[in-house]
Amino acid sequence: MRAVLVEQYGGPQVLAPAELAEPEPGPGQVTINVAYAGINYADVLARRDGYQVASLPFVPGLEVSGTVRALGPGAAGFAVGEKVAAFIPSGGYAEVALADTASVYPLPEGSDPREAATWLAVLPTAYVLINGPASITSGESVLIHSAAGGVGTVAGQLAKAAGAANVYGVVSSSEKATYALRFGYDRVFVGDEYLEALPEATGGQGVDVILDPVGGDTLRANLKLLARFGRLISFGNASGQENWQIGPTDLYPRGLGIFGFSIRALSRDDPARLRRITESAIASAAKTGIELPITAEYALDDVAEAHRLLESRSATGKLLVRVAGS
C-alpha cells in the first residue's frame, strides 16, 4: 500500500512516500480503506519531536474516514464495505489503516466521508473543552487561543451555543482574525495585543475561561487574565517550551483552576468514555449547526506542504489528506 513514512524526526522533508505491507487486523480490530485523513498539529509535533510516538519508523495520522476492508477476530458490529470514521494512534496517512473497533464509528446515512474525516479529533476535543472542565454557563466570557484553527473554529461556536456572553479569540494575523469572526467570536486579537486589550475589554475583571493549546509563556501569562474563579484549560504545547510549575499561592487568592486535556490519552486509556463523548459531540454539532470548515486538501505525495503550512502559522480551519485517488 502507499503511505507516508517518517523514519527520522525532523522537518517536513522527512515525510517520505513509501510502499508498505498492508496491516492485518488483530482481535477486536478492523482495517479501513482510507478515503480521507485529517491533518492535525499533533502530527507536526510527532514528526518533528516524536510527540506520543511509540517508535520509529511510523506513519502519521490520527483520524480517517473510509470503508471497512477486513475484520479481525471478535470485531463485532461492523461489515466489510461499511462506511466508517476512526480515531487511531497513528497510521492515517496511508491507503489502509488499522483501528480498534472501540474507536471506529459507523457513518450515518448520507454522511460525507470528506467531512467525517474532520469529526474525531476536532469535535470531541472542542466539546470536552467547552462542556467539561470549562463548564461554561450563560453570561460567562471565554478566551480561545488559535481561534482560526480546527478546534478554535468549533470551540468558538460551541461557546456561543453554551450561552457565553463574550467569546474572544487570539490569532497570529489580521487575515486569521477576519476568518475567525465567522465562527462565534465577538472580538479577535492579533498576536500579543490581547495581553493589554483583554483587561480593557473586560473592565479589568478578566475572563471566566481560557482555552490554551500553545503552552509555555502563553500559559503562564493567561493566569493573570482570569477572573475570580476562572478556569484555564491547557490542551497542547505548540510552543514546544519546557513545563513550568505553579503552586497554591498562584491559585488560592482568586480561586483559580487549571485543567489539562489530551484526546490521545483519553483514546488510549478510556476509549469507551471517548466514544460517549464523541457521540454526544456529533449530536450537539448536528443540533446546533456547528460548521467544521475544510480549507484545503492534499494528495499523499503532498503532505509535506500541509505540514509546512501548519508550521508557518498561516493555516486556517481544517486540512485533509485525500487518500483515495491520490
C-alpha positions in Angstrom: 0.0 0.0 0.0 1.0 3.6 -0.5 1.7 5.6 2.7 3.7 8.5 4.1 6.5 7.2 6.4 8.6 9.0 9.0 12.0 7.3 9.5 13.7 10.1 11.4 12.4 13.1 13.3 12.8 16.4 11.6 11.3 19.0 9.2 8.5 18.3 6.7 11.1 16.8 4.3 11.2 13.6 6.4 7.6 12.8 5.3 8.5 10.3 2.6 6.1 8.5 0.3 6.6 4.7 0.7 5.3 1.3 -0.3 4.5 -0.7 2.9 2.8 -4.0 3.6 -0.9 -3.7 4.5 -1.7 -4.1 8.2 -3.7 -7.1 9.2 -6.4 -6.7 11.8 -5.9 -8.5 15.1 -8.6 -9.4 17.7 -11.1 -6.6 18.1 -9.7 -4.7 15.1 -10.6 -3.7 11.6 -8.7 -2.4 8.7 -10.1 0.6 6.7 -9.7 1.6 3.1 -8.9 5.2 3.8 -10.7 7.9 1.7 -9.5 10.9 3.7 -7.3 11.5 6.7 -7.3 14.6 9.0 -4.2 16.6 9.4 -3.6 17.9 13.0 -0.9 19.9 14.7 -0.2 16.8 16.8 1.0 15.2 13.6 3.5 18.0 13.2 4.8 17.5 16.7 5.0 13.7 16.2 7.1 14.2 13.0 9.3 16.9 14.5 9.9 15.8 18.0 8.4 12.3 18.4 5.4 13.6 20.4 3.5 10.5 21.6 5.2 8.3 19.1 6.0 4.7 20.3 9.0 4.2 18.0 10.4 4.9 14.5 9.5 4.4 11.8 5.8 5.4 11.9 3.0 6.6 9.6 1.4 9.8 11.0 -2.3 10.5 11.0 -4.9 10.2 13.9 -8.2 10.3 12.1 -9.5 8.7 9.0 -12.7 8.1 7.0 -13.4 5.3 4.5 -14.8 1.8 4.3 -14.1 -1.3 6.3 -11.6 -3.5 4.4 -11.3 -6.5 6.7 -12.4 -7.7 10.2 -10.2 -9.2 12.9 -11.4 -12.0 15.3 -14.2 -10.7 17.5 -14.7 -7.4 15.6 -18.4 -7.5 16.0 -20.8 -4.8 14.8 -19.1 -4.0 11.5 -19.3 -5.3 8.0 -16.8 -5.3 5.1 -17.6 -2.3 2.9 -19.3 -0.3 5.7 -18.6 3.4 5.7 -16.8 4.5 8.9 -14.6 7.0 10.6 -12.0 6.2 13.1 -9.6 7.8 15.6 -6.3 5.9 15.7 -2.9 6.2 17.5 -1.2 6.6 14.1 -1.3 5.3 10.5 -3.8 7.6 8.9 -1.6 8.9 6.1 -2.0 5.6 4.2 -4.2 3.7 1.8 -5.1 1.2 4.6 -5.3 2.0 8.3 -5.7 -0.3 11.3 -8.1 0.6 14.1 -9.6 -0.9 17.3 -13.3 -1.2 17.0 -13.8 0.9 20.1 -12.6 3.9 18.1 -14.5 3.2 14.9 -17.8 4.9 14.2 -20.3 4.0 11.5 -21.2 6.9 9.4 -24.9 8.0 9.4 -26.7 7.5 6.1 -25.9 10.4 3.7 -22.8 11.5 5.6 -19.9 12.9 3.5 -16.7 10.9 4.1 -14.7 14.1 3.5 -16.5 15.9 6.4 -16.3 12.8 8.5 -12.5 12.8 8.4 -12.7 16.0 10.5 -15.0 14.8 13.2 -12.9 12.6 15.5 -10.1 14.9 16.7 -11.7 18.4 16.4 -15.3 17.8 17.5 -14.8 15.8 20.7 -11.8 18.0 21.8 -13.8 21.2 21.4 -16.8 19.6 23.0 -14.9 18.5 26.1 -13.1 21.8 26.5 -16.4 23.7 26.4 -18.6 21.3 28.3 -16.1 19.5 30.5 -13.6 21.4 32.7 -14.7 24.8 31.4 -18.3 24.1 32.2 -19.3 27.4 30.5 -22.6 28.8 31.8 -24.8 31.6 30.4 -23.3 35.0 30.7 -19.6 34.0 31.1 -16.7 35.1 29.0 -14.2 32.9 27.1 -10.8 33.5 25.5 -9.7 30.9 22.9 -6.1 30.8 21.5 -5.5 29.6 18.0 -9.1 30.7 17.2 -8.8 30.2 13.4 -7.6 26.6 13.7 -9.8 23.5 13.5 -10.5 23.2 17.3 -10.7 27.0 17.6 -13.4 27.5 15.0 -15.6 24.8 16.5 -14.9 25.8 20.2 -15.9 29.4 19.3 -19.3 28.2 18.0 -19.8 25.8 20.9 -19.0 28.5 23.5 -21.6 30.8 21.9 -24.1 28.0 21.8 -23.5 27.3 25.5 -24.5 30.9 26.3 -21.2 32.7 26.6 -21.8 36.4 26.6 -18.4 37.3 25.1 -16.2 35.0 23.1 -12.7 36.4 22.5 -10.1 34.8 20.2 -6.3 35.1 19.7 -4.7 34.6 16.2 -1.4 35.4 14.6 -2.5 37.6 11.7 -5.2 40.0 10.7 -6.3 37.6 7.9 -6.9 35.0 10.5 -8.8 37.4 12.7 -11.2 38.2 9.8 -11.7 34.4 9.3 -12.3 33.6 12.9 -15.0 36.2 13.3 -17.2 34.0 11.2 -17.3 31.3 13.9 -18.9 32.7 17.1 -16.2 35.2 18.1 -17.2 38.7 19.3 -13.7 40.0 19.1 -10.4 38.6 17.9 -7.0 39.8 18.9 -3.8 39.6 16.8 -0.6 38.4 18.4 0.2 39.7 21.9 -2.2 42.6 21.8 -4.7 40.6 23.9 -2.4 41.0 26.9 -3.4 44.7 27.2 -6.6 44.7 25.2 -8.4 41.9 27.1 -8.2 43.6 30.5 -9.6 46.8 28.9 -12.4 44.9 27.2 -13.4 43.2 30.4 -13.2 46.3 32.6 -10.3 44.8 34.5 -12.3 41.8 35.6 -10.7 39.2 33.3 -12.4 36.3 31.6 -14.0 33.2 33.1 -12.4 30.6 30.9 -9.3 30.4 28.7 -8.6 27.6 26.3 -4.9 27.3 25.5 -3.1 24.9 23.0 0.1 27.0 23.0 1.6 26.4 26.4 4.8 27.8 27.8 5.0 31.5 28.4 1.5 31.9 26.9 0.0 29.6 29.5 1.7 31.5 32.3 0.5 34.8 31.0 -3.0 33.5 30.9 -3.3 33.2 34.6 -3.2 37.0 35.0 -6.1 37.3 32.6 -8.5 35.1 34.5 -11.5 36.5 36.5 -12.1 35.3 40.1 -13.0 31.5 40.0 -11.7 31.5 36.4 -10.6 28.2 34.7 -7.6 27.7 32.5 -7.6 24.6 30.2 -4.4 23.5 28.6 -4.8 21.1 25.7 -1.5 21.3 23.9 2.1 22.7 23.9 2.5 24.1 20.4 5.2 26.4 21.7 7.4 23.4 22.5 8.6 25.2 25.7 9.5 23.3 28.9 6.9 22.7 31.5 6.7 25.2 34.4 5.5 24.8 37.9 2.7 26.6 39.7 1.8 26.5 43.4 -1.2 27.1 45.7 -0.2 30.8 46.2 -0.8 31.4 42.5 -4.3 29.9 42.6 -5.8 30.5 46.1 -6.2 34.3 46.1 -8.7 34.3 43.2 -9.9 30.7 43.4 -8.4 29.8 40.0 -8.5 26.3 38.5 -6.1 24.8 35.9 -7.1 21.7 33.9 -5.5 19.7 31.1 -6.9 17.5 28.3 -5.4 15.2 25.7 -7.7 13.4 23.4 -4.9 10.9 22.5 -4.5 10.0 26.2 -8.3 9.5 26.5 -8.4 7.4 23.4 -5.6 5.2 24.8 -6.8 5.0 28.4 -10.6 5.1 28.3 -11.9 4.6 24.7 -15.4 3.8 26.0 -15.6 7.3 27.6 -14.2 8.9 24.4 -16.9 7.1 22.4 -19.6 8.5 24.6 -18.1 12.0 24.3 -17.7 11.8 20.5 -21.3 10.6 20.0 -22.5 13.5 22.2 -20.3 15.9 20.3 -21.6 14.8 16.9 -25.2 15.0 18.1 -24.6 18.5 19.5 -22.9 19.7 16.3 -25.8 18.5 14.3 -28.4 20.1 16.6 -26.7 23.5 16.8 -25.5 23.6 13.2 -21.8 23.8 14.0 -19.5 24.2 11.0 -16.3 22.3 10.6 -14.6 24.3 7.8 -12.3 22.3 5.5 -9.9 24.9 3.9 -7.5 22.6 1.9 -6.8 19.0 1.0 -3.6 17.4 -0.2 -2.7 14.2 -2.0 -0.5 11.7 -0.1 2.6 12.9 -2.0 2.0 16.5 -1.0 1.5 16.1 2.8 4.8 17.9 3.5 3.3 21.0 2.0 0.4 20.8 4.5 2.9 20.5 7.4 4.8 23.5 6.1 1.6 25.5 6.1 0.7 24.5 9.7 4.2 25.4 10.9 4.0 28.7 9.1 1.0 29.6 11.4 -0.9 30.8 8.3 -3.3 27.8 8.1 -7.0 28.3 9.0 -9.7 25.7 9.5 -9.1 22.0 8.9 -6.6 20.4 6.5 -7.2 16.9 4.9 -5.2 14.3 3.1 -7.2 12.9 0.1 -6.1 9.3 0.0 -8.5 7.5 -2.3 -7.5 8.6 -5.8 -4.3 10.4 -4.6 
